[in-house]
Amino acid sequence: MTAAASRHRRGRAYALLLAGLLVPAAFGFLLVRGETARLRQAAEAESLRLVSAGAQAATHGLRQTLDAVTLLHSLTASLALSHTEAGAPERRVIEGMLTEVARRERFGILQVALIGTDGRLAWSTTPGFTPVDLSDREHFRAQLEGARGVFVSAPLIGRASGRWSLNISSAIREADGSFAGVSVVSVDPILLSASLGELQFAAGVTVNLLREDGVILARSRETDQRLGALRGGPDLLRIRGQPVGQMITIGPLSGREIFLAWRQLAGWPLAVTFAVDAEAAMQDSARHAKDLHVLLLLGLCALAVGGMLLVELRARLAARAAMEAAEASRAETSRLLNALPGAAYRGHLSTGGEVTRLHLSPAIARITGWPVERFAAAGSYGAIIEAEFRPERRGFFLQVREAGHGSMEYRIHGAEGPIWVRDDCRVVSTLEDGRVEVVGLITDITAERQLKAQALSAARLATLGEMAAGVAHELNQPCAAITLAADLAALELGRGDAAHLASAGRRLDEIARQALRMRSVIDHFRLFARVDPGGETAVDWAEAVAGALSIAGGTMAASDVRIETDLPPGLPPVRGSLVGLEQVLVNLLINARDAMEEVPGEERLVRISAAVKPDGAAVVLRLRDHGMGLPRAALERSFEPFFTTKPVGKGTGLGLSIAHGTITGFGGTITLRNHPEGGAVAEIHLPLARAPAGILPG
Ligand code: ADP
C-alpha cells in the first residue's frame, strides 16, 4: 500500500470517527438539553413555591404591626371622642399607654397623633409637640375627603417627629357620623425595611411592602436614601385585585428576571411582594446543567480519544499488514523473476543511450553459466557482450528511449561458448533529470535460433521444391538454345569451309553464353539454398529484387504472372543481407502468385516499387498483387509461424513468419494488408545502411 493510500484510508477512518461521534454528541446534547430544561422547570417551580412561602411569612411579620396600628387607632379615637378635659384621669391612662408604645418604638411605631378637624395637631405622643398645621398632609386630606378605611402615606419625614415615617391615618367620627378628626400612627419604614430584610434568607431576595397604587413603603434592601421615591412600577399594578399570586417577571427596579409572589394584607390597602433573582435562584440548576455539559464533553472527548486510538491502531495494523504484504509480494516477485525464462534487469537510461543498472536478477548466472558474483559490478554484463554487437546495443537503447520499447538479439560470451540472447526492453517511467527508467528481460535464444535456422532451411527447401517447375522453365530455354547451336555447329564443322567454320565458332560462343546464363541461374539457386549466415551488410533493393526474380521469375512466368518493377535509380542501400532479402521477396512473390491463382490470366500482375521515406532514414519497398486479398483470419495472424490457409502440402505457414524475423532482425518492419482496390500489399521498411565505420559522427 502506498503512503498516499494509507493517508487516504486514515483520513476516511477519521471522517467516519467524526461522523460516529456526531451521533452520540447530538444524542448527548439533546439529552442534556432535556435534562437541563427539566432541572430548570423544577427549579422554577421550587423558586415560585419558595417566594410564595416568603410572601406569606412577610405578611405574618407585618400583621403584628398592622394589628397594633389598628388597636392604636381605636385607642386614639376613643381619646378624641371621650370629650374629656386634658388631664382627666381616664384620658391620662390612654395617653400614657400610647406614649409608652411610641417611646419604646414597639412594632416600629414612632408616634401616635390626633389631628383636629381643622387640620392642626391636637395631640401627639411626641413630648412637647406643637400644634403644627397638617391640613395639607396627604393622610389628613384623604380622610377629610372621606377616604374609606385607613390611608397609608408614602414614606416622608414627619413634621412633628422629624423622622422617616409612614403615616397611617384613620378618620374619627362622632356617633352621628360627623368628622371628628384623624388618628395618625407613624410607623418607622426603616425599621419595617429591616424586619423585611430579616426574610432575606438567600442572596437575591427582595421583600417589598407596597401601597395598592404601587408606591413602595418598605423594602428589605433599602436604607433611608431612596425611601419615598420608590415605586413598584406598572408590573406591580397588575397584581391589584388578585389577593395572592406568583409569576416570573422582570423586576421593575433591577431590570432582571425575578420570581415574584405577592399577597395582599386583608383589610389593608397594602400588599407584600417577595421576589428572588432568577439567576441567583437558578444558580444551582445552571451549575448542574453546566456539570452535565462538562460531563457530556468529557464523555465525547473520551469517545474521540478512544476512537482516535482505535483509528491509529487500525492504521498501524493496516500499515504493518501492507508492509508484510509488500514484503511477501517482493519475495514473490523476485521468486517469479528468478523463475522467468530469462534474467530481468532494471536501470536508468541516459539521453545518450547509456544504462546504469539498478538490478540484474540472479537468473543471469543460469543463462550465462558464469557465477552470479561475476555480475556484481556495474558494466559487468556489458563486458560479456561480443564486441561486434556493442555499438549496435547503444543504438538499440536509443531506439528504446524513442519508441518506449524495443528488442534486440545479440551474442554474449557464455562460460561454455557463445550464447544468443534476446534483450526485450521497455521504458516504465521518465525521471526528472530526463533519464528514463527501463526494465528488460534477457532470454537465451540459442536453441530458438537453431530451430529458426532449421525452419528457415526447411522453408527454403520447400520453396525450392515449389520452384522446381520454374527452375526447369528457366533452364529449358538456354538448354534448347545450346542443343540447337551445338547441332548447327556440328553440321557447319562437317562442311569444313572457312565460312562454315566461322559460323560454327559463333555458335560455340552462343553455347558458351547460354551455358553462362544457366550457370548464373544455378549459382543463384545454390546461393538461395545455402544457410544464410545472417550477417548484416548494405544491400541494394534493386539487386535483391533482380536476384529474387531470377529465382522466382520462372515459376511466376509459368503461372502467367506479369511483374512490373518501379525502382528509382540511386536508391540508397538498406541494412540487411542480400540472400535474406531475396528470400523475403521470393516468399512474397510466391504468396502473390498463389493469391492470383483464381483470377483471370491477364489480371495476374505483381508490382514492386520502392522509395526513400520522407524523413530520409529508411527505404519503403511495396509489393502489390491483384489477387483475392488476405482472408479475414490472415489479416491478424499471417505472420504467425505455421499459420496458413493453403491446402496441406502447399503451404507451410512459415514464409511470412521467417520474413518477419528477417526484416525485424535488420531493424525494419514488414506489414501485409489488403489494398482498397483489391489484392494485397506487403510493405517493408528498412533503415538505411550504416555509413562505413570512421565517418560516423561522434
Ligand atoms: P504460406 O504461404 O505457407 O501459407 P505464409 O506465412 O507465407 O505461409 O502466409 C500465411 C498466410 O497468409 C497464407 O496462408 C495466406 O492466407 C496469407 N497470405 C500471405 N500472402 C498473401 C497474399 N499476397 N494474398 C492473400 N493472402 C496472403
Boltz pocket constraint, residues with backbone or C-beta under 6 A from the ligand:
constraints:
  - pocket:
      binder: B
      contacts: [[A, 587], [A, 588], [A, 591], [A, 592], [A, 595], [A, 625], [A, 627], [A, 628], [A, 629], [A, 630], [A, 631], [A, 634], [A, 637], [A, 638], [A, 639], [A, 640], [A, 643], [A, 644], [A, 645], [A, 646], [A, 650], [A, 651], [A, 652], [A, 653], [A, 654], [A, 655], [A, 656], [A, 657], [A, 680]]
      max_distance: 6.0
